[in-house]
């Protein structure tokens, strides 16, 4: 049975966390791993209804995701979180509760994100129609020592995926793709 | 790899849910299963801080436990809930989200519980010092068709455990104890 761990994506809205989480989840399942993706929206529905976007509520939300990831990871599942998780201290608190924790900083300049603005959220945040938007009028604290940084403005999702899988193999979190399981 | 399912204990405070949950968890682990016990207190700390004991808050708490049990169960874990879970509709809602769900009604007359009163809670509830206490001034809705009823005022925890394991084997949730895994 494969060993579980938590794969934690962090980054601004629209940077590509969910896209990369989906791609890696698909590939890891194909390789025979058990995988669960906890994205921000699903978790807000099931674990954190009623919480808002104050620092305290965001922290509570991330702690809950961390708790569920830990339960899954210690039972052999690769638990993937794709929430913004803007605060370094809380991410590190979650990390400290894990035996195996792999943090991926999904990095993209705010200028690129406001230009792309797939969901139109940055425009609204800049216009003041959404308050407390991470990166605009709410903080985002970059990880200091993430296991991997992917820069989504200069590499494609497939390139990020390949680098991520390579690093997971190299660090012994998963078997090399050619290996028999 | 063994298949996961959710083993859901329901019953009044002090009826013996946690005792039986611990015993069965220990035995199932001994037999090689992956097991997680979500008891009421642990979950209130990690998933439901800030929730009170109104019907709405109790329902939210139980839905969260149900969600986490489902994530674990579909990944091969035996997820055990030992929360009071007083409302039938919410238990049935959680059941409906599961492929495999085994409900154990831990039954004990309120008279026996108030006599034992290990934690002194019934005395306080009867004196009005605790409000909204299940079975005293807050409802408890017995399951109509639980997979098993254990009556903790007429059988020992070991007897309940033996009956529970027998039923789990009989229903195909776990292999017979003599079988090789």
HADDOCK unambig.tbl for C-alpha pairs under 7 A between the chains (distance, minus, plus):
assign (segid A and resid 34 and name CA) (segid B and resid 75 and name CA) 6.61 0.50 0.50
assign (segid A and resid 46 and name CA) (segid B and resid 64 and name CA) 6.29 0.50 0.50
assign (segid A and resid 46 and name CA) (segid B and resid 67 and name CA) 6.79 0.50 0.50
assign (segid A and resid 47 and name CA) (segid B and resid 47 and name CA) 6.89 0.50 0.50
assign (segid A and resid 47 and name CA) (segid B and resid 64 and name CA) 5.68 0.50 0.50
assign (segid A and resid 64 and name CA) (segid B and resid 46 and name CA) 6.27 0.50 0.50
assign (segid A and resid 64 and name CA) (segid B and resid 47 and name CA) 5.67 0.50 0.50
assign (segid A and resid 67 and name CA) (segid B and resid 46 and name CA) 6.77 0.50 0.50
assign (segid A and resid 68 and name CA) (segid B and resid 68 and name CA) 6.98 0.50 0.50
assign (segid A and resid 72 and name CA) (segid B and resid 72 and name CA) 6.42 0.50 0.50
assign (segid A and resid 75 and name CA) (segid B and resid 34 and name CA) 6.58 0.50 0.50
